[in-house]
Amino acid sequence: MKQILTFIFFLSCLVGLSQESQKGDDNLFWYEATCENGTEKAQTDFNNGKYNIFITGLTFSFKSEEEFYKFYDNYMLEKYSIKFVKKGCVITGSIKCYKETMEKLVLEKFGVDVFEKSRKEAKKEFEKI
């Protein structure tokens, strides 16, 4: 039974990952690149004003929270040009290094409390709707 559950979990991660689409981005890069290449790509994206914050692993939200999360994603994109990108369960070295580098650069640019502060701001705006 444990093996079946493990297999189903693994399969669901692969299905979720396969549904991610990044138009204009070379998906093979993430599977063949090194940590150094992930770091370089993050720096290049940051320099071009492309602030991608990778969400990795399984994500879960209650149905009642989904509307706010959509609002928050749009809020961050409009106010800070920060885009949340779901990357699924399979995390390569290049994805890990990209994620770490981009988060560090974003926190340096917008402040270490940018996510906490913006979430509170977005919550207030969302409640007005």
C-alpha positions in Angstrom: 0.0 0.0 0.0 2.8 2.4 0.9 4.5 1.8 -2.5 1.2 2.5 -4.3 0.8 5.8 -2.5 4.4 6.7 -3.2 3.9 6.0 -6.9 0.7 8.0 -7.0 2.4 10.9 -5.3 5.3 10.8 -7.7 2.9 10.5 -10.7 0.8 13.5 -9.5 4.0 15.6 -9.3 5.0 14.7 -12.8 1.5 15.5 -14.1 1.5 18.8 -12.4 5.0 19.6 -13.7 4.0 18.6 -17.3 1.1 21.1 -17.2 3.3 24.0 -16.5 3.9 26.1 -19.6 6.5 28.8 -20.0 6.0 30.5 -23.3 9.2 31.9 -24.7 11.4 30.1 -22.2 13.6 27.2 -23.0 12.3 24.5 -20.7 15.2 22.2 -21.5 17.4 24.8 -19.8 16.1 23.9 -16.4 16.9 20.2 -16.8 20.3 20.5 -18.3 21.7 23.6 -16.6 24.0 23.8 -13.7 23.6 25.8 -10.6 25.9 28.5 -12.0 23.7 28.8 -15.1 20.6 29.1 -12.9 22.3 31.9 -10.9 23.3 33.7 -14.1 19.8 33.4 -15.6 18.3 34.9 -12.4 20.7 37.8 -12.5 19.9 38.4 -16.2 16.2 38.2 -15.6 16.5 40.6 -12.6 18.6 43.0 -14.7 15.8 42.9 -17.3 13.1 43.7 -14.7 11.8 40.1 -14.8 11.2 39.2 -11.2 10.2 35.5 -11.1 9.6 34.0 -7.7 9.5 30.2 -8.0 7.0 28.3 -5.9 8.3 24.7 -5.6 6.9 21.6 -4.1 3.2 20.8 -3.6 1.0 23.7 -3.0 -2.4 23.6 -1.3 -5.0 26.2 -0.6 -8.5 26.2 0.6 -11.2 27.0 -1.9 -12.1 30.1 0.1 -8.5 31.4 -0.3 -8.2 30.9 -4.0 -9.8 34.2 -5.0 -7.4 36.1 -2.7 -4.3 34.3 -4.0 -5.3 35.3 -7.6 -5.8 38.8 -6.4 -2.4 38.8 -4.6 -0.6 37.4 -7.7 -2.0 40.2 -9.8 -1.3 42.8 -7.0 2.4 41.7 -6.9 2.7 41.8 -10.6 1.1 45.2 -11.0 2.9 46.9 -8.0 6.3 45.3 -8.1 6.5 43.4 -11.4 6.9 40.2 -9.3 5.5 37.1 -10.9 4.9 33.9 -8.9 5.8 30.9 -11.0 4.8 27.3 -9.9 7.6 24.9 -10.7 6.1 21.7 -9.2 7.8 18.9 -7.2 10.9 18.2 -9.3 13.6 20.7 -8.4 16.8 20.7 -10.3 20.0 22.4 -9.2 19.5 25.2 -11.7 15.9 25.9 -10.4 17.1 25.9 -6.8 19.9 28.3 -7.6 17.7 30.5 -9.7 15.1 30.6 -6.9 17.7 31.5 -4.2 19.4 34.1 -6.3 16.2 35.8 -7.4 14.7 35.9 -3.9 17.9 37.5 -2.6 17.9 40.1 -5.3 14.2 40.9 -4.9 14.5 41.3 -1.1 17.5 43.6 -1.6 15.6 45.7 -4.1 12.2 45.9 -2.4 13.1 45.2 1.2 13.2 42.1 3.4 9.6 42.6 4.4 8.2 43.1 0.9 6.1 39.9 0.9 4.7 40.4 4.4 4.0 44.1 3.8 2.5 43.6 0.4 0.3 40.7 1.6 -1.2 42.9 4.2 -1.7 45.7 1.7 -3.3 43.3 -0.8 -5.6 41.9 2.0 -6.9 45.4 2.7 -7.5 46.1 -1.0 -9.2 42.7 -1.4 -11.6 43.2 1.5 -12.8 46.5 -0.2 -14.0 44.5 -3.2 
